[in-house]
Amino acid sequence: MPELNTNTKLIGLSLIVNLKNPNLYNNRELSWLQFNTRVLKQVQDESLPLLERLKFLAIYGTNLDEFYMIRVAGLKKLFAAGIIVSGADRLTPLQQLKEVRKYLHQEQQVVEHYMTNILKDLEVEGLHIKSYNDVKQHEKHTLNRYFKENIYPVIIPIAIDATHPFPHLNNLSFGLIVKLSDDDNPTVERYGIIRIPRVIERFIKLENGTYVPVETLVAQHVEDLFSRLLTDQVFCF
């Protein structure tokens, strides 16, 4: 006969389970993260081709984007509304947010490890991903020409100050946030955003299998977009 505990009781010959016991349920958000971990397991499978593993890494990241836009955003709304319990597992929205952060913080180390290793293995196969600063001088000239002809006409620089409040950013927006200083008065700090439209290719292909992330090229031309200002720091988002 099964051992009885506070969550079960015997009625006749039937074992009745207390279905309100939160220990019987998996949290929906953490269960979804565990599903996405199964996608990450494909990245770790060295029997798969390198580009196939890289594709699974991209799928993992896309899934995580959707998770934050929908699931995490929902938890934050529940927390802001003062909701205490939101599911059969009885975890509060704040507890779930903390568990999500803890789970992904540990998994991010795995992601970075395999991303680095895959890129190194791709270099052996003749495919290189390099920043603007890492390419040769004649390749920089090619990239600068590409910027002037294809990126500069459609790029969107936005100043952020007292007269220009922080703009609304759509989901999955891609661009740079920059810290600037005044050319005439370097002690004055200014900030700006450079939106990179989706019509622009994420990677710029050069000769000999070299690809350059577009944000590293745009970062070199910040001062062309914000005249009379000097670039102090650039961050991609």
C-alpha positions in Angstrom: 0.0 0.0 0.0 1.4 3.4 -0.9 2.7 5.5 2.0 0.2 8.2 3.0 1.1 11.8 3.5 -0.7 15.1 4.2 -1.6 15.4 0.5 -3.4 12.0 0.2 -6.0 10.0 2.1 -7.5 6.6 1.8 -11.2 6.2 1.1 -12.3 2.6 0.9 -9.6 1.0 -1.4 -9.0 4.1 -3.5 -6.1 6.5 -2.9 -7.4 10.1 -3.2 -4.8 12.7 -4.2 -5.1 16.3 -3.2 -5.1 18.0 -6.6 -4.7 21.4 -4.9 -1.2 20.4 -3.8 1.2 22.8 -5.7 4.0 20.3 -5.6 2.0 18.2 -8.2 2.4 20.9 -10.9 5.2 22.2 -13.0 5.4 25.9 -13.5 4.2 26.9 -17.0 7.0 29.4 -17.6 9.8 27.1 -16.3 8.4 24.2 -18.3 8.6 26.4 -21.5 12.3 27.2 -20.7 13.0 23.5 -20.3 11.5 22.9 -23.8 13.8 25.6 -25.2 16.7 23.8 -23.5 15.9 20.8 -25.7 16.5 23.1 -28.7 19.9 24.1 -27.2 20.8 20.4 -26.8 20.8 20.2 -30.6 23.4 23.0 -30.6 25.6 20.8 -28.4 25.3 17.7 -30.7 28.6 17.6 -32.5 27.4 14.9 -34.9 25.3 17.6 -36.7 26.9 19.9 -39.4 28.2 23.2 -38.1 25.6 25.4 -39.9 22.8 23.2 -38.7 24.0 23.7 -35.1 24.2 27.4 -35.7 20.6 27.4 -37.1 19.4 25.7 -33.9 21.2 28.4 -31.9 19.3 31.0 -33.9 16.0 29.2 -33.2 16.8 29.1 -29.5 17.4 32.8 -29.5 14.2 33.6 -31.5 12.2 31.4 -29.1 13.6 33.3 -26.2 12.7 36.7 -27.8 9.1 35.5 -28.0 9.2 34.3 -24.4 10.3 37.7 -23.1 7.8 39.6 -25.3 4.8 37.5 -24.2 5.5 35.4 -21.1 7.9 37.7 -19.1 5.9 40.8 -20.1 2.8 39.0 -18.8 4.4 38.2 -15.5 5.5 41.9 -15.1 2.0 43.1 -15.7 0.7 40.7 -13.0 3.3 41.9 -10.6 2.5 45.5 -11.3 -1.2 44.8 -10.8 -0.4 43.3 -7.3 -1.5 39.8 -8.3 -0.1 37.4 -5.6 -0.8 33.9 -7.1 -1.2 33.1 -10.8 -1.3 29.3 -11.2 -1.8 25.9 -9.8 1.9 25.8 -8.7 1.1 28.7 -6.4 4.2 30.7 -7.4 3.8 34.4 -7.3 4.7 36.5 -10.4 7.8 37.8 -8.6 9.0 34.3 -7.7 8.5 33.2 -11.3 10.5 36.2 -12.6 13.4 35.3 -10.2 13.3 31.7 -11.2 13.3 32.6 -14.9 16.3 34.9 -14.4 18.2 32.2 -12.4 17.5 29.6 -15.0 18.6 31.7 -18.0 21.6 33.2 -16.2 23.0 29.6 -15.9 22.0 28.6 -19.5 23.6 31.8 -21.0 27.0 30.5 -20.1 26.3 27.3 -22.1 25.1 29.5 -25.1 28.2 31.6 -25.1 30.5 28.6 -24.8 29.0 26.8 -27.8 28.6 30.0 -29.9 32.3 30.7 -29.5 33.3 27.1 -30.3 31.1 26.9 -33.4 32.5 30.2 -34.8 36.0 28.9 -34.3 35.1 25.7 -36.1 33.6 27.7 -38.9 36.9 29.6 -39.3 38.6 26.3 -39.9 36.1 25.7 -42.7 36.9 29.1 -44.3 33.9 31.1 -42.9 34.9 34.1 -40.8 32.8 36.6 -38.8 34.9 39.7 -38.2 34.1 43.2 -36.8 35.0 46.3 -38.9 38.2 46.8 -36.9 39.4 43.3 -37.6 39.3 43.4 -41.4 42.1 44.6 -43.8 42.4 48.2 -44.9 41.1 47.7 -48.5 38.1 45.8 -47.0 37.4 48.8 -44.8 37.2 51.0 -47.9 34.7 48.5 -49.4 32.6 48.7 -46.2 32.8 52.5 -46.0 31.5 52.7 -49.6 28.7 50.2 -48.7 27.7 52.4 -45.7 27.5 55.5 -47.9 25.5 53.9 -50.7 23.2 51.4 -48.8 23.0 52.3 -45.1 23.4 56.1 -44.7 20.3 56.9 -46.9 18.0 54.8 -44.7 19.5 54.9 -41.2 17.6 56.7 -38.5 19.6 58.7 -35.9 17.6 60.0 -32.9 18.8 62.5 -30.4 17.7 62.1 -26.7 17.6 65.2 -24.6 15.1 67.4 -22.8 13.4 68.4 -26.0 13.6 64.9 -27.5 12.2 62.2 -25.1 13.2 58.6 -25.3 11.4 57.1 -28.4 9.1 54.2 -28.4 11.0 51.0 -29.5 9.1 48.3 -31.3 9.6 44.7 -30.4 12.8 43.2 -31.9 14.1 46.7 -32.7 17.8 46.6 -33.6 20.2 49.4 -33.4 22.8 51.3 -31.3 22.6 53.5 -28.3 25.5 56.0 -28.2 27.0 58.3 -25.6 28.3 61.5 -27.2 30.1 64.7 -26.1 29.9 68.2 -27.6 32.7 69.1 -29.9 32.7 72.6 -28.5 32.3 71.6 -24.9 33.4 68.0 -24.2 32.1 68.1 -20.6 28.5 68.1 -21.9 27.2 64.6 -22.3 24.6 63.7 -24.9 22.9 60.5 -25.9 21.4 59.2 -29.1 19.9 56.1 -30.7 20.6 54.8 -34.2 17.9 52.6 -35.5 19.0 50.0 -38.1 16.0 49.1 -40.4 15.3 45.5 -41.0 15.7 46.0 -44.7 19.5 46.2 -44.1 21.3 42.8 -44.1 22.5 41.8 -40.7 25.9 40.7 -42.1 27.8 42.2 -44.9 29.6 39.7 -47.1 33.2 40.4 -48.1 35.5 38.3 -50.2 37.1 35.0 -49.0 34.1 34.0 -46.8 34.3 37.0 -44.5 31.1 38.4 -43.0 31.0 41.7 -41.0 28.1 42.5 -38.5 26.4 45.6 -39.8 26.4 47.2 -36.3 30.2 47.3 -36.2 30.2 49.3 -39.5 27.5 51.7 -38.3 29.5 52.3 -35.1 32.4 53.6 -37.1 30.2 56.3 -38.7 28.4 57.6 -35.6 30.0 61.0 -36.0 28.7 61.2 -39.6 25.2 60.8 -38.3 25.5 63.2 -35.3 27.4 66.2 -36.7 29.6 68.3 -34.3 29.5 65.5 -31.7 32.2 63.1 -30.6 31.6 59.4 -29.9 32.4 58.3 -26.4 30.7 54.9 -26.2 28.6 52.7 -28.4 26.3 49.8 -27.4 24.3 47.4 -29.5 20.7 46.5 -28.5 
